[in-house]
Amino acid sequence: MSDIKANSKLDTSGKCCPMPIVETNKAMKKISSGEVLEIIATDPGTLTDIPSWCERTGHTLMESGNCEGGFQFYVKKG
Amino acid sequence: MKSLAIVVRQDGYDNLLTPLAFGYLQGAEGTQVDMLFVNWAVKALTEEGAKGQVIQGEHADQDAWVRTQVEKAGLPADIYDLIQALKSTGNVNFYACSLAANIFGVNENNLIPEASGIVGASWFLNEKAAKADHCQYF
């Protein structure tokens, strides 16, 4: 369990590429700069897609790791 | 990547999934995506053609199973619904190649409203494909 407090949470469990990235883009539009989005995913493609998406889009991947049944990412909006 | 051009020439439900998924990914991220449909694929830019897409050939008997898997993945299972989802990003343009439109019976009357028009291949290749950061052919 992370100590990071997220302002918003997106659960993409069960969904596969391209939906986790499509939905992450939509979710990020709804939060303000400096706020944190927690993303839950089960698609292993997100392990490469989300860090690379953060680099391209100017957001910060604060933490990532495994969680029950999948993967968890904390992204701060740039 | 600021711009992506995609040329789609193969129709069939499964053949259309990858270019549409790639377009959806990049469109959602803010990339300008321009997609030209040529050859048989142009029929996917009509409502009847989009809804009529099926898996052909050796995998034809797995059409229903693939649609279920697509839906489970979170994508619209219907090709026309998927085209509308791409359009809703505000960053994806669909074009019908004029030669393909002429050969395969696509015109301004049956072109879906999500398409930006019937265009010449020369215009697309020079104004979109050559100027895009990346170009893909399916």
Backbone of each chain as ProteinMPNN parsed JSONL, in Angstrom:
{"seq_chain_A": "MSDIKANSKLDTSGKCCPMPIVETNKAMKKISSGEVLEIIATDPGTLTDIPSWCERTGHTLMESGNCEGGFQFYVKKG", "coords_chain_A": {"N_chain_A": [[0.853, -1.204, 0.0], [0.602, 2.198, -0.844], [1.879, 5.331, 0.477], [1.142, 7.562, -0.741], [-1.23, 10.068, -1.358], [-3.933, 9.998, -3.357], [-5.773, 12.153, -5.547], [-7.675, 11.347, -7.259], [-9.055, 8.367, -8.685], [-8.533, 5.76, -11.022], [-9.781, 2.882, -12.336], [-8.791, 0.42, -14.385], [-9.058, -2.229, -14.599], [-9.139, -5.379, -16.166], [-9.404, -4.318, -18.666], [-7.862, -3.794, -21.887], [-5.086, -2.683, -23.948], [-6.175, -0.362, -26.396], [-7.368, 0.874, -24.193], [-6.615, 1.448, -21.372], [-4.76, 3.6, -21.629], [-6.239, 5.411, -23.145], [-8.33, 5.959, -21.347], [-6.873, 6.931, -19.203], [-5.85, 9.304, -20.24], [-8.27, 10.723, -20.456], [-9.042, 10.846, -17.765], [-6.997, 12.372, -16.658], [-7.509, 14.838, -17.699], [-9.508, 15.725, -16.132], [-8.493, 16.423, -13.69], [-6.531, 18.772, -11.721], [-3.459, 20.598, -12.302], [-0.702, 19.338, -10.53], [-2.197, 17.705, -8.961], [-2.905, 14.254, -8.055], [-3.286, 11.228, -9.773], [-4.45, 8.006, -9.271], [-3.878, 4.952, -10.784], [-5.212, 1.867, -11.61], [-4.43, -1.203, -13.05], [-4.642, -4.106, -15.178], [-3.607, -4.93, -17.507], [-0.616, -6.006, -18.839], [0.757, -4.459, -20.632], [0.609, -1.873, -19.747], [2.716, -1.489, -18.069], [4.867, -0.658, -19.539], [3.659, 1.244, -21.165], [2.481, 3.309, -19.542], [4.627, 4.591, -18.001], [6.1, 5.595, -20.204], [4.187, 7.2, -21.434], [3.865, 9.158, -19.459], [6.371, 10.429, -19.572], [6.273, 11.564, -22.125], [4.136, 13.308, -21.967], [4.54, 15.096, -19.963], [3.824, 14.601, -17.361], [4.271, 13.298, -14.003], [5.487, 10.236, -13.004], [5.016, 9.053, -10.005], [5.11, 6.804, -8.436], [5.121, 3.275, -8.852], [3.918, -0.083, -9.03], [3.213, -3.489, -8.016], [-0.113, -4.5, -7.278], [-2.905, -5.946, -5.588], [-3.8, -8.385, -7.732], [-2.989, -6.955, -9.959], [-1.572, -3.974, -11.339], [-0.323, -0.85, -10.087], [-0.335, 2.632, -10.334], [0.888, 5.874, -9.598], [0.305, 9.023, -10.618], [1.375, 12.279, -11.043], [-0.124, 15.212, -12.116], [1.249, 17.31, -14.602]], "CA_chain_A": [[0.0, 0.0, 0.0], [1.415, 3.404, -0.922], [1.526, 6.448, 1.359], [0.73, 8.692, -1.583], [-2.679, 10.314, -1.336], [-4.403, 10.356, -4.701], [-6.972, 12.99, -5.631], [-8.646, 10.672, -8.106], [-8.653, 6.98, -8.948], [-9.046, 5.169, -12.261], [-9.598, 1.427, -12.338], [-8.933, -0.113, -15.749], [-8.935, -3.69, -14.48], [-9.826, -6.175, -17.174], [-9.339, -3.69, -19.988], [-6.569, -3.936, -22.561], [-4.668, -1.635, -24.876], [-5.684, 0.967, -26.007], [-8.268, 1.537, -23.245], [-6.006, 2.084, -20.195], [-4.17, 4.904, -21.98], [-7.347, 6.293, -23.552], [-9.055, 6.385, -20.141], [-5.949, 7.738, -18.389], [-5.875, 10.652, -20.833], [-9.537, 11.375, -20.097], [-9.042, 11.104, -16.313], [-6.052, 13.456, -16.354], [-8.127, 16.115, -18.09], [-10.483, 16.114, -15.102], [-7.831, 16.883, -12.464], [-5.734, 19.989, -11.901], [-2.002, 20.467, -12.233], [-0.22, 19.084, -9.171], [-3.005, 16.649, -8.336], [-2.402, 12.903, -8.319], [-4.228, 10.201, -10.229], [-4.059, 6.609, -9.04], [-4.375, 4.097, -11.879], [-5.118, 0.424, -11.395], [-4.489, -1.857, -14.355], [-4.252, -5.518, -15.233], [-2.934, -5.136, -18.791], [0.837, -5.874, -18.65], [1.258, -3.402, -21.516], [0.667, -0.587, -19.038], [4.015, -1.369, -17.386], [5.723, 0.162, -20.41], [2.894, 2.356, -21.747], [2.216, 4.441, -18.635], [5.843, 5.4, -17.798], [6.464, 6.301, -21.431], [3.163, 8.243, -21.614], [4.194, 10.238, -18.515], [7.531, 11.17, -20.099], [5.885, 12.344, -23.308], [3.068, 14.281, -21.73], [4.94, 16.058, -18.941], [3.332, 14.236, -16.039], [5.307, 12.614, -13.222], [5.151, 8.946, -12.41], [5.57, 9.145, -8.649], [5.338, 5.461, -7.895], [4.379, 2.199, -9.518], [4.218, -1.393, -8.453], [2.142, -4.478, -8.072], [-1.142, -4.461, -6.255], [-3.658, -7.199, -5.64], [-4.378, -8.723, -9.025], [-2.575, -6.107, -11.077], [-0.526, -2.96, -11.205], [-0.804, 0.406, -9.528], [0.514, 3.77, -10.727], [0.509, 7.187, -9.077], [0.8, 10.005, -11.59], [1.077, 13.687, -10.709], [-0.362, 15.995, -13.337], [2.238, 18.371, -14.821]], "C_chain_A": [[0.879, 1.241, 0.0], [0.934, 4.458, 0.084], [1.017, 7.645, 0.55], [-0.791, 8.833, -1.55], [-3.108, 10.785, -2.729], [-5.652, 11.229, -4.624], [-8.077, 12.294, -6.404], [-8.139, 9.264, -8.405], [-9.314, 6.467, -10.222], [-8.753, 3.673, -12.223], [-9.852, 0.889, -13.742], [-8.861, -1.639, -15.745], [-9.772, -4.414, -15.529], [-9.728, -5.597, -18.575], [-7.925, -3.796, -20.558], [-6.318, -2.75, -23.477], [-5.669, -1.534, -26.026], [-6.411, 1.6, -24.818], [-7.598, 2.121, -21.996], [-5.407, 3.46, -20.496], [-5.259, 5.892, -22.401], [-8.047, 6.838, -22.302], [-8.167, 7.216, -19.208], [-5.903, 9.169, -18.921], [-7.129, 11.415, -20.419], [-9.524, 11.763, -18.617], [-8.115, 12.269, -15.966], [-6.63, 14.822, -16.704], [-9.055, 16.632, -16.994], [-9.817, 16.576, -13.809], [-6.935, 18.074, -12.775], [-4.245, 19.677, -11.793], [-1.569, 20.304, -10.774], [-1.014, 18.011, -8.446], [-2.535, 15.271, -8.818], [-3.533, 11.961, -8.715], [-3.654, 8.828, -9.908], [-4.687, 5.768, -10.137], [-4.163, 2.636, -11.487], [-5.283, -0.244, -12.758], [-4.142, -3.333, -14.221], [-3.537, -5.839, -16.548], [-1.422, -4.962, -18.59], [1.466, -4.81, -19.554], [1.381, -2.06, -20.816], [2.007, -0.389, -18.333], [5.016, -0.582, -18.225], [4.972, 1.399, -20.893], [2.758, 3.55, -20.8], [3.495, 5.247, -18.316], [6.215, 6.213, -19.033], [5.472, 7.432, -21.728], [3.454, 9.428, -20.698], [5.34, 11.089, -19.058], [7.127, 12.088, -21.251], [4.968, 13.501, -22.975], [3.38, 15.252, -20.592], [4.352, 15.803, -17.565], [4.41, 13.42, -15.312], [4.786, 11.3, -12.664], [5.819, 8.892, -11.04], [5.934, 7.77, -8.104], [4.563, 4.457, -8.726], [4.777, 0.874, -8.889], [3.054, -2.335, -8.606], [1.115, -4.193, -6.987], [-1.945, -5.749, -6.41], [-4.284, -7.406, -7.02], [-3.934, -7.849, -10.179], [-1.467, -5.141, -10.743], [-1.144, -1.639, -10.775], [0.192, 1.513, -9.903], [-0.024, 5.039, -10.056], [1.14, 8.231, -9.988], [0.38, 11.404, -11.166], [0.946, 14.482, -12.007], [0.627, 17.163, -13.435], [1.593, 19.701, -15.131]], "O_chain_A": [[1.823, 1.318, 0.787], [-0.229, 4.481, 0.486], [0.521, 8.62, 1.114], [-1.531, 7.859, -1.693], [-2.686, 11.841, -3.201], [-6.485, 11.057, -3.734], [-9.258, 12.598, -6.237], [-6.934, 9.009, -8.379], [-10.496, 6.709, -10.467], [-7.6, 3.262, -12.092], [-10.984, 0.899, -14.227], [-8.628, -2.257, -16.784], [-10.944, -4.104, -15.745], [-9.943, -6.304, -19.56], [-6.94, -3.877, -19.825], [-7.203, -1.936, -23.743], [-5.998, -2.571, -26.603], [-6.115, 2.74, -24.46], [-7.981, 3.214, -21.58], [-5.541, 4.382, -19.692], [-5.202, 7.071, -22.053], [-8.323, 8.035, -22.212], [-8.658, 8.1, -18.505], [-5.914, 10.127, -18.148], [-7.067, 12.596, -20.076], [-9.939, 12.863, -18.253], [-8.421, 13.062, -15.075], [-6.287, 15.831, -16.089], [-9.353, 17.825, -16.932], [-10.5, 17.074, -12.915], [-6.621, 18.35, -13.933], [-3.839, 18.64, -11.268], [-2.016, 21.043, -9.897], [-0.561, 17.471, -7.437], [-1.863, 15.146, -9.842], [-4.585, 11.913, -8.077], [-2.506, 8.532, -10.239], [-5.889, 5.86, -10.389], [-3.071, 2.236, -11.086], [-6.175, 0.114, -13.527], [-3.452, -3.752, -13.292], [-2.93, -6.902, -16.683], [-0.984, -3.877, -18.208], [2.563, -4.321, -19.282], [2.162, -1.206, -21.234], [2.393, 0.741, -18.032], [5.904, 0.08, -17.688], [5.557, 2.475, -21.02], [2.91, 4.693, -21.231], [3.452, 6.477, -18.355], [6.599, 7.378, -18.925], [5.864, 8.494, -22.213], [3.307, 10.578, -21.111], [5.287, 12.318, -19.01], [7.575, 13.231, -21.343], [5.014, 14.549, -23.619], [2.574, 16.132, -20.29], [4.375, 16.679, -16.701], [5.344, 12.917, -15.936], [3.783, 11.258, -11.952], [7.032, 8.709, -10.932], [6.934, 7.603, -7.405], [3.484, 4.754, -9.239], [5.846, 0.746, -8.292], [2.047, -2.02, -9.239], [1.451, -3.703, -5.909], [-1.66, -6.552, -7.299], [-5.192, -6.675, -7.415], [-4.458, -7.989, -11.284], [-0.553, -5.443, -9.975], [-2.307, -1.348, -11.052], [1.405, 1.335, -9.797], [-1.234, 5.242, -9.964], [2.362, 8.308, -10.109], [-0.8, 11.682, -10.957], [1.812, 14.418, -12.879], [0.817, 17.909, -12.475], [2.292, 20.693, -15.34]]}, "seq_chain_B": "MKSLAIVVRQDGYDNLLTPLAFGYLQGAEGTQVDMLFVNWAVKALTEEGAKGQVIQGEHADQDAWVRTQVEKAGLPADIYDLIQALKSTGNVNFYACSLAANIFGVNENNLIPEASGIVGASWFLNEKAAKADHCQYF", "coords_chain_B": {"N_chain_B": [[5.114, 12.608, -30.407], [3.56, 14.502, -32.824], [1.929, 14.296, -35.017], [0.235, 11.787, -36.914], [-0.038, 9.677, -39.653], [-2.139, 7.352, -41.219], [-2.573, 4.689, -43.421], [-5.109, 2.682, -44.507], [-5.74, -0.355, -45.93], [-6.702, -2.928, -45.893], [-9.704, -4.599, -45.431], [-12.185, -6.106, -43.251], [-13.136, -7.334, -40.108], [-11.154, -8.01, -38.087], [-8.831, -7.101, -39.299], [-9.179, -4.379, -39.317], [-9.09, -3.646, -36.698], [-6.5, -3.152, -35.492], [-5.314, -0.773, -36.823], [-7.34, 1.03, -36.093], [-7.258, 0.903, -33.301], [-4.671, 1.882, -32.816], [-4.963, 4.447, -33.858], [-6.851, 5.411, -32.067], [-5.487, 5.352, -29.632], [-3.438, 7.283, -30.089], [-4.919, 9.503, -30.844], [-6.356, 10.0, -28.512], [-4.327, 10.855, -26.94], [-3.729, 13.284, -27.913], [-2.454, 13.57, -30.289], [-2.454, 14.537, -33.71], [-4.317, 12.723, -35.877], [-4.521, 11.301, -39.026], [-6.387, 9.401, -41.186], [-6.388, 7.434, -44.034], [-8.553, 5.638, -46.046], [-8.293, 3.039, -48.235], [-8.735, 0.957, -51.199], [-10.589, -2.072, -50.555], [-11.075, -1.403, -47.921], [-12.225, 1.077, -47.848], [-14.928, 0.832, -47.772], [-15.577, 0.613, -45.138], [-16.072, 3.128, -44.321], [-18.677, 3.659, -44.72], [-21.938, 3.447, -43.294], [-23.283, 1.027, -43.529], [-21.216, -0.563, -44.494], [-19.352, -0.421, -42.401], [-20.749, -1.611, -40.292], [-21.055, -4.071, -41.343], [-18.671, -5.413, -41.26], [-16.762, -8.322, -41.006], [-14.932, -11.133, -39.706], [-12.73, -12.64, -41.907], [-11.791, -15.448, -44.026], [-9.502, -17.913, -42.794], [-10.012, -17.558, -40.084], [-12.646, -17.046, -39.807], [-14.666, -18.437, -38.473], [-14.344, -17.687, -35.895], [-15.38, -15.268, -35.323], [-17.474, -14.309, -33.56], [-16.385, -14.901, -31.067], [-14.069, -13.308, -31.055], [-15.225, -10.762, -31.075], [-16.417, -10.739, -28.56], [-14.128, -10.827, -26.967], [-12.972, -8.389, -27.65], [-14.826, -6.626, -26.618], [-14.578, -7.24, -23.927], [-12.064, -6.231, -23.52], [-12.604, -3.61, -23.352], [-13.159, -2.04, -25.493], [-15.416, -0.664, -27.989], [-17.41, -3.117, -29.543], [-18.367, -3.011, -32.075], [-17.525, -1.937, -35.329], [-18.366, 0.522, -36.391], [-19.139, 1.889, -34.08], [-16.668, 2.041, -32.891], [-15.277, 3.689, -34.664], [-16.691, 6.023, -34.177], [-15.936, 6.446, -31.549], [-13.228, 7.042, -31.838], [-13.478, 9.395, -33.272], [-14.6, 11.007, -31.367], [-12.488, 11.825, -29.835], [-11.64, 14.106, -30.929], [-9.411, 14.47, -32.41], [-8.99, 12.914, -34.613], [-9.089, 12.294, -38.05], [-10.966, 10.972, -40.732], [-10.545, 9.797, -43.989], [-11.749, 9.083, -47.257], [-10.333, 7.423, -49.96], [-10.366, 8.69, -53.226], [-10.227, 7.157, -55.586], [-10.637, 4.545, -54.626], [-13.149, 4.927, -53.523], [-14.673, 5.386, -55.798], [-14.407, 2.938, -57.155], [-15.405, 1.065, -55.303], [-17.914, 1.903, -54.614], [-18.493, 4.055, -52.83], [-19.767, 7.142, -51.847], [-20.652, 10.669, -51.545], [-23.174, 10.48, -50.547], [-23.432, 8.098, -49.103], [-21.317, 8.13, -47.39], [-20.089, 8.092, -44.111], [-20.974, 10.453, -41.504], [-18.88, 10.978, -39.821], [-16.633, 10.933, -41.332], [-14.201, 12.932, -43.044], [-14.291, 13.438, -45.707], [-14.095, 12.695, -49.291], [-11.115, 12.153, -50.795], [-8.25, 12.97, -52.883], [-5.556, 10.722, -53.506], [-3.061, 11.799, -53.88], [-3.161, 14.291, -52.623], [-3.464, 13.431, -49.953], [-1.118, 11.929, -49.551], [0.897, 13.822, -49.93], [0.182, 16.073, -48.383], [-0.567, 15.098, -45.886], [0.557, 12.445, -45.206], [3.333, 12.73, -45.92], [4.029, 14.886, -44.377], [3.597, 14.134, -41.823], [4.668, 13.128, -38.528], [4.955, 10.456, -38.309], [4.205, 7.6, -40.28], [1.944, 5.046, -41.124], [1.128, 1.893, -42.618], [-1.525, -0.264, -43.218]], "CA_chain_B": [[4.593, 12.61, -31.769], [2.484, 15.494, -32.978], [1.001, 13.89, -36.088], [0.336, 10.4, -37.375], [-0.86, 9.364, -40.831], [-2.348, 5.906, -41.352], [-3.273, 4.242, -44.623], [-5.749, 1.385, -44.229], [-6.152, -0.935, -47.212], [-7.339, -4.232, -45.717], [-10.931, -4.581, -44.646], [-12.365, -7.271, -42.384], [-13.223, -6.89, -38.712], [-9.891, -8.127, -37.361], [-7.805, -6.273, -39.951], [-9.42, -2.966, -39.0], [-8.926, -3.386, -35.263], [-5.208, -2.574, -35.113], [-5.181, 0.651, -37.171], [-8.278, 1.846, -35.306], [-6.748, 0.968, -31.92], [-3.52, 2.798, -32.827], [-5.503, 5.797, -34.036], [-7.549, 5.769, -30.826], [-4.422, 5.634, -28.655], [-2.745, 8.549, -30.354], [-5.909, 10.578, -30.815], [-6.666, 10.287, -27.104], [-3.164, 11.525, -26.341], [-3.62, 14.632, -28.461], [-1.783, 13.533, -31.588], [-3.332, 14.696, -34.86], [-4.297, 11.458, -36.623], [-5.228, 11.343, -40.307], [-6.478, 8.024, -41.682], [-6.913, 7.292, -45.396], [-9.05, 4.292, -46.314], [-8.153, 2.725, -49.659], [-9.131, -0.396, -51.595], [-11.832, -2.541, -49.937], [-11.271, -0.79, -46.588], [-13.012, 2.308, -47.96], [-16.335, 0.529, -47.45], [-15.764, 0.789, -43.685], [-16.493, 4.514, -44.096], [-20.133, 3.759, -44.876], [-22.54, 2.82, -42.106], [-23.546, -0.367, -43.862], [-19.927, -1.246, -44.597], [-18.724, -0.53, -41.075], [-21.491, -2.585, -39.488], [-20.979, -5.375, -42.005], [-17.33, -5.994, -41.219], [-16.664, -9.621, -40.329], [-13.631, -11.793, -39.852], [-12.761, -13.452, -43.121], [-10.749, -16.464, -44.201], [-9.346, -19.083, -41.907], [-10.483, -17.284, -38.72], [-14.041, -16.593, -39.908], [-15.532, -19.097, -37.49], [-14.075, -17.154, -34.552], [-15.858, -13.878, -35.317], [-18.222, -13.976, -32.334], [-15.457, -14.972, -29.928], [-13.196, -12.119, -31.095], [-16.03, -9.599, -30.654], [-16.55, -10.817, -27.095], [-12.827, -10.464, -26.396], [-12.794, -6.948, -27.872], [-15.693, -5.955, -25.651], [-13.957, -7.444, -22.617], [-10.897, -5.346, -23.458], [-13.098, -2.257, -23.092], [-13.418, -1.339, -26.753], [-16.699, -0.976, -28.63], [-17.233, -4.317, -30.364], [-18.833, -2.716, -33.425], [-16.556, -1.072, -36.01], [-18.878, 1.902, -36.5], [-19.037, 2.483, -32.736], [-15.249, 2.313, -32.66], [-14.975, 4.888, -35.461], [-17.272, 7.16, -33.448], [-15.113, 6.671, -30.351], [-12.017, 7.754, -32.296], [-13.879, 10.753, -33.657], [-14.915, 11.769, -30.154], [-11.266, 12.391, -29.247], [-11.455, 15.428, -31.534], [-8.095, 14.548, -33.055], [-8.855, 11.916, -35.678], [-9.805, 12.546, -39.301], [-11.095, 9.82, -41.624], [-10.698, 10.191, -45.388], [-11.936, 8.018, -48.238], [-9.561, 7.619, -51.19], [-11.344, 8.898, -54.299], [-10.201, 6.017, -56.501], [-11.299, 3.428, -53.952], [-14.563, 5.272, -53.381], [-15.273, 5.19, -57.112], [-14.438, 1.506, -57.484], [-16.156, 0.233, -54.348], [-19.278, 2.39, -54.404], [-18.67, 5.001, -51.722], [-19.96, 8.497, -52.353], [-21.031, 11.641, -50.503], [-24.479, 10.104, -49.984], [-23.354, 7.017, -48.104], [-20.159, 8.342, -46.514], [-20.528, 8.378, -42.729], [-20.708, 11.856, -41.15], [-17.604, 11.08, -39.089], [-15.545, 11.07, -42.312], [-13.969, 14.321, -43.452], [-14.543, 13.595, -47.127], [-13.449, 11.84, -50.285], [-9.954, 12.968, -51.195], [-7.279, 12.372, -53.796], [-4.413, 10.106, -52.822], [-1.913, 12.71, -53.98], [-3.309, 15.269, -51.536], [-3.199, 12.794, -48.657], [0.296, 11.529, -49.433], [1.77, 14.998, -49.837], [-0.202, 17.022, -47.325], [-0.728, 14.43, -44.589], [1.546, 11.388, -44.938], [4.719, 13.226, -45.997], [4.264, 15.9, -43.337], [3.353, 13.573, -40.486], [5.856, 12.638, -37.816], [5.048, 9.013, -38.515], [3.173, 7.114, -41.204], [1.8, 3.595, -41.058], [0.282, 1.275, -43.649], [-2.121, -1.532, -42.773]], "C_chain_B": [[3.436, 13.599, -31.871], [1.46, 15.066, -34.035], [1.3, 12.476, -36.563], [-0.583, 10.231, -38.581], [-0.946, 7.844, -40.945], [-3.102, 5.629, -42.642], [-3.793, 2.839, -44.357], [-6.237, 0.812, -45.543], [-6.889, -2.264, -47.04], [-8.608, -4.096, -44.895], [-11.051, -5.902, -43.891], [-12.26, -6.81, -40.944], [-11.867, -6.902, -38.013], [-8.799, -7.246, -37.972], [-7.956, -4.787, -39.619], [-9.118, -2.642, -37.535], [-7.61, -2.678, -34.93], [-5.062, -1.119, -35.55], [-6.136, 1.536, -36.373], [-7.808, 1.968, -33.85], [-5.563, 1.937, -31.836], [-4.0, 4.253, -32.967], [-6.169, 6.306, -32.771], [-6.533, 6.166, -29.75], [-3.842, 7.033, -28.863], [-3.717, 9.728, -30.349], [-6.239, 10.986, -29.385], [-5.539, 11.061, -26.439], [-2.976, 12.938, -26.88], [-2.866, 14.707, -29.773], [-2.817, 13.757, -32.697], [-3.22, 13.439, -35.718], [-5.13, 11.605, -37.893], [-5.196, 9.952, -40.914], [-7.114, 8.012, -43.069], [-7.316, 5.842, -45.615], [-9.032, 4.059, -47.814], [-8.651, 1.297, -49.909], [-10.438, -0.816, -50.886], [-12.124, -1.839, -48.608], [-12.127, 0.465, -46.656], [-14.475, 2.062, -47.574], [-16.619, 0.657, -45.947], [-16.191, 2.214, -43.358], [-17.94, 4.756, -44.539], [-20.74, 3.028, -43.68], [-22.773, 1.324, -42.35], [-22.246, -1.178, -43.9], [-19.264, -1.441, -43.248], [-19.41, -1.608, -40.242], [-21.377, -3.994, -40.062], [-19.616, -6.032, -41.959], [-17.33, -7.295, -40.422], [-15.24, -10.147, -40.487], [-13.719, -12.75, -41.031], [-11.724, -14.566, -43.047], [-10.718, -17.511, -43.11], [-9.86, -18.855, -40.488], [-11.967, -16.897, -38.683], [-14.943, -17.209, -38.829], [-15.323, -18.57, -36.063], [-14.547, -15.71, -34.388], [-16.534, -13.504, -33.994], [-17.305, -13.957, -31.117], [-14.566, -13.729, -29.884], [-13.969, -10.893, -30.637], [-16.215, -9.584, -29.132], [-15.253, -10.383, -26.428], [-12.573, -8.958, -26.523], [-13.604, -6.162, -26.847], [-15.122, -6.076, -24.247], [-12.77, -6.513, -22.435], [-11.304, -3.895, -23.242], [-13.378, -1.449, -24.338], [-14.839, -1.606, -27.232], [-16.505, -2.157, -29.584], [-17.605, -4.084, -31.818], [-17.881, -1.707, -34.087], [-17.072, 0.373, -36.122], [-18.823, 2.614, -35.145], [-17.585, 2.865, -32.431], [-14.808, 3.564, -33.438], [-15.497, 6.132, -34.737], [-16.466, 7.486, -32.188], [-13.834, 7.422, -30.723], [-12.347, 9.207, -32.599], [-14.096, 11.626, -32.42], [-13.665, 12.322, -29.467], [-11.027, 13.808, -29.778], [-10.151, 15.564, -32.305], [-7.922, 13.602, -34.235], [-9.708, 12.3, -36.889], [-9.804, 11.285, -40.154], [-11.313, 10.332, -43.046], [-10.91, 8.946, -46.249], [-11.122, 8.367, -49.48], [-10.548, 7.698, -52.363], [-11.378, 7.742, -55.294], [-10.948, 4.836, -55.886], [-12.801, 3.692, -53.827], [-15.303, 5.004, -54.692], [-15.433, 3.712, -57.449], [-15.419, 0.736, -56.585], [-17.496, 0.841, -53.917], [-19.492, 3.269, -53.189], [-18.79, 6.403, -52.314], [-20.426, 9.415, -51.223], [-22.359, 11.267, -49.843], [-24.387, 9.01, -48.929], [-22.136, 7.118, -47.182], [-20.657, 8.7, -45.103], [-20.172, 9.829, -42.361], [-19.4, 12.046, -40.379], [-16.426, 11.254, -40.048], [-15.445, 12.515, -42.77], [-14.126, 14.522, -44.945], [-13.841, 12.564, -47.986], [-12.321, 12.669, -50.885], [-9.07, 12.214, -52.179], [-6.101, 11.821, -53.016], [-3.205, 11.04, -52.829], [-1.955, 13.743, -52.853], [-2.944, 14.644, -50.2], [-1.715, 12.485, -48.504], [1.204, 12.731, -49.233], [1.46, 15.896, -48.65], [-0.306, 16.38, -45.942], [0.413, 13.434, -44.326], [2.978, 11.945, -44.905], [5.039, 14.214, -44.888], [4.076, 15.359, -41.919], [4.669, 13.14, -39.846], [6.059, 11.151, -38.062], [3.911, 8.578, -39.431], [3.138, 5.595, -41.166], [0.855, 3.1, -42.152], [-0.231, -0.069, -43.139], [-2.864, -2.195, -43.921]], "O_chain_B": [[2.471, 13.539, -31.109], [0.285, 15.424, -33.959], [2.45, 12.037, -36.606], [-1.758, 10.595, -38.536], [0.052, 7.141, -40.785], [-4.13, 6.245, -42.925], [-3.032, 1.928, -44.027], [-7.067, 1.429, -46.211], [-7.621, -2.684, -47.936], [-8.591, -3.543, -43.795], [-10.127, -6.715, -43.897], [-11.403, -5.996, -40.601], [-11.476, -5.904, -37.408], [-7.95, -6.713, -37.259], [-6.982, -4.034, -39.64], [-8.914, -1.479, -37.185], [-7.605, -1.711, -34.169], [-4.713, -0.282, -34.717], [-5.788, 2.661, -36.015], [-7.951, 3.028, -33.241], [-5.466, 2.721, -30.892], [-3.51, 5.155, -32.289], [-6.067, 7.487, -32.438], [-6.696, 7.17, -29.056], [-3.769, 7.843, -27.939], [-3.373, 10.821, -29.9], [-6.384, 12.171, -29.085], [-5.762, 11.823, -25.499], [-2.16, 13.701, -26.363], [-2.662, 15.795, -30.311], [-3.926, 13.228, -32.63], [-2.143, 13.129, -36.228], [-6.299, 11.986, -37.839], [-4.126, 9.385, -41.134], [-8.224, 8.508, -43.263], [-6.521, 4.928, -45.397], [-9.672, 4.787, -48.573], [-8.944, 0.543, -48.981], [-11.3, 0.03, -50.649], [-13.283, -1.699, -48.217], [-12.696, 0.882, -45.647], [-15.167, 2.968, -47.109], [-17.773, 0.795, -45.54], [-16.627, 2.486, -42.239], [-18.37, 5.897, -44.711], [-20.136, 2.11, -43.127], [-22.497, 0.483, -41.494], [-22.179, -2.307, -43.415], [-18.683, -2.492, -42.977], [-18.755, -2.41, -39.577], [-21.578, -4.982, -39.355], [-19.417, -7.093, -42.551], [-17.838, -7.351, -39.303], [-14.462, -9.654, -41.304], [-14.646, -13.553, -41.141], [-10.899, -14.617, -42.135], [-11.747, -17.933, -42.581], [-10.12, -19.813, -39.76], [-12.476, -16.473, -37.645], [-15.87, -16.562, -38.341], [-16.038, -18.96, -35.141], [-14.165, -15.02, -33.443], [-16.194, -12.489, -33.385], [-17.436, -13.099, -30.244], [-14.333, -13.162, -28.816], [-13.438, -10.069, -29.892], [-16.17, -8.525, -28.506], [-15.275, -9.655, -25.436], [-12.027, -8.335, -25.613], [-13.136, -5.171, -26.287], [-15.175, -5.126, -23.466], [-12.498, -6.056, -21.325], [-10.455, -3.043, -22.98], [-13.792, -0.293, -24.25], [-15.411, -2.651, -26.922], [-15.539, -2.187, -30.345], [-17.214, -4.854, -32.696], [-17.482, -0.729, -33.455], [-16.307, 1.325, -35.966], [-18.499, 3.799, -35.074], [-17.319, 3.884, -31.793], [-14.057, 4.391, -32.921], [-14.826, 7.163, -34.693], [-16.331, 8.649, -31.809], [-13.409, 8.329, -30.007], [-11.608, 10.122, -32.237], [-13.812, 12.824, -32.43], [-13.771, 13.196, -28.607], [-10.313, 14.602, -29.166], [-9.824, 16.644, -32.797], [-6.83, 13.499, -34.795], [-10.897, 12.592, -36.76], [-8.782, 10.613, -40.287], [-12.161, 11.193, -43.28], [-10.324, 7.894, -45.996], [-11.214, 9.482, -49.992], [-11.455, 6.872, -52.475], [-12.447, 7.386, -55.792], [-11.782, 4.207, -56.537], [-13.617, 2.788, -54.006], [-16.411, 4.468, -54.695], [-16.469, 3.291, -57.965], [-16.161, -0.129, -57.052], [-18.133, 0.36, -52.98], [-20.56, 3.234, -52.579], [-18.005, 6.793, -53.178], [-20.573, 8.979, -50.081], [-22.638, 11.683, -48.718], [-25.166, 8.99, -47.975], [-21.952, 6.283, -46.297], [-21.555, 9.528, -44.95], [-19.18, 10.367, -42.854], [-18.881, 13.159, -40.299], [-15.345, 11.672, -39.634], [-16.444, 13.227, -42.874], [-14.1, 15.659, -45.417], [-13.11, 11.699, -47.503], [-12.551, 13.755, -51.417], [-9.135, 10.99, -52.292], [-5.698, 12.379, -51.996], [-2.422, 11.058, -51.879], [-0.943, 14.034, -52.215], [-2.212, 15.236, -49.407], [-1.124, 12.748, -47.457], [2.162, 12.674, -48.462], [2.364, 16.415, -47.995], [-0.147, 17.065, -44.932], [1.144, 13.566, -43.344], [3.737, 11.667, -43.977], [6.198, 14.362, -44.503], [4.363, 16.047, -40.939], [5.644, 12.831, -40.531], [7.183, 10.65, -38.03], [2.803, 9.112, -39.369], [4.181, 4.94, -41.174], [-0.082, 3.791, -42.552], [0.547, -0.906, -42.682], [-3.434, -3.272, -43.747]]}, "name": "protein", "num_of_chains": 2, "seq": "MSDIKANSKLDTSGKCCPMPIVETNKAMKKISSGEVLEIIATDPGTLTDIPSWCERTGHTLMESGNCEGGFQFYVKKGMKSLAIVVRQDGYDNLLTPLAFGYLQGAEGTQVDMLFVNWAVKALTEEGAKGQVIQGEHADQDAWVRTQVEKAGLPADIYDLIQALKSTGNVNFYACSLAANIFGVNENNLIPEASGIVGASWFLNEKAAKADHCQYF"}
